């Protein structure tokens, strides 16, 4: 500044010397006058700048002392009270303004003023480092505890033990184990204070000051670092562990099943409660700083979101095992349900990466679910047995498939979306007489073009199962047992559909058709069992050759043959199974009625008016003294046969089937 002042003084001296020249024209005199005025103004400005620099220096020294004094203190400024904190912030703000004032002056590179500017920057840098530390300290030490149990959430995880697979579940336990976890809508929209509300104004003040001082990046990094750790802690509380894709691939199904259920629970709470609150916190602190809020939120939450999504990706690229389908559908549905939330949280360019990854994982889970379902159909079709199913009861593949598709009804909307572009043909099922029967392409009479994709696929799967059962029935050498097996299994399928949401999907026509099928199998079973036996009780062939009289010898032989045949049936079918109580009672009644009707023809009463040799006179012959015992035997046999018939029907389920091993597809 001193060199500049000397230059101005020299210029003014030259102007005054020139003005003394009498030979100057009027224009030249005007130019010199204007120049003199400008030099005078410059001189005054220089003098004023000198005064300003002097004043700035004095103010800077005061600010320097205040700020540097706190560097000697070990305690945190904001822990010493609001008054101390406000005084410090005023000092920092003063340092910022002084630096700006010095930057606005035309300073020589090597002058004292430039040194003063460097000093101002040093003081401001020291202050920025200190308030960044204070900013971190307040964020860390004023964190509010996150307690997910306060969120209205229902899960069966603690109540139901994790099983190995739905394959190993019994008939009724599938629905219990595969309850759909849910979280109430009220909890989904719940915002919590992640940092104590009392310090939010101070955090906001520090953030504004740091951004105004061109230290916004440092402030943002401090926030991102602290909140990233907080989000990691949240996942830990929600029992979400870090796994590599290889770790997930190596997990046993029981363990993986539990991890998936925790993941579904965690991502709901994490997105709808914790991330929503995290976004609100960032808006409170950085809301006045343009895009800073979005950047800080996106960067602080990115790692935790990717951790959750990486687990979903590992599940999606894993093997397409049937037991995984329900869980994969659950994962897909929760991601689809959270799309509005994630779109709102990552609404601008800063969150585009997370949104892209999110949508990609959801798409892969959808592809995995569709592929698993289609592979399951193939697995059922290709399931081969080499030995007949003991007792002719309900095959475990029937229980497995029907419980499986019953559970899938909870995901009807999702499966309709995933399967809409995959056409399927409903294969021919098999009628009770063994001939193929084409399935109608309708549900409750509607055309196939109007049938939802899931309904078409489930009907296809049911038909595939029936065809598979028909193949298994051919392993039985006994025709009666073959029909009993098909009766049991088709009846089970019809009852499962009738008593569940499958009814609305497959339709009443499907149920009527399969009711007819199992009834036909029941009739065929009775015919195969009793036709030859009951034919022994007919009158044909009881008369001696050339006579119209009943031969007692032939009658005795016929009854003896009947008893032996009945006993053989009783012994062979005692181990056969009809698990359904109502179906078993219906068979018992039907069998008893047929037996009694045929036995009634042999319950001949004594009639003294009949001829001794005629069939109608058989009663008088039996009641004669010589044949009294035979009548008693006949009557006894009549009762015994009826009783045996009742025992037989009870015995048909005397040994209920025990399925020790379940189908593994």
Helices and strands as residue ranges (DSSP letters): H 2-19, H 26-71, G 77-80, H 82-104, H 112-141, G 148-150, E 153-154, G 166-168, H 173-177, E 182-183, H 185-188, G 197-199, H 200-212, H 216-237, H 245-250, H 253-269, I 270-275, H 276-286, H 292-316, G 322-324, H 325-337, H 339-345, G 349-351, H 352-382, G 390-392, H 396-408, G 409-411, H 412-418, E 429-430, E 436-437, G 448-450, H 453-473, H 479-498, H 502-506, H 508-534, G 535-537, H 552-573, H 581-599, G 600-602, G 615-617, H 618-622, G 625-627, H 628-651
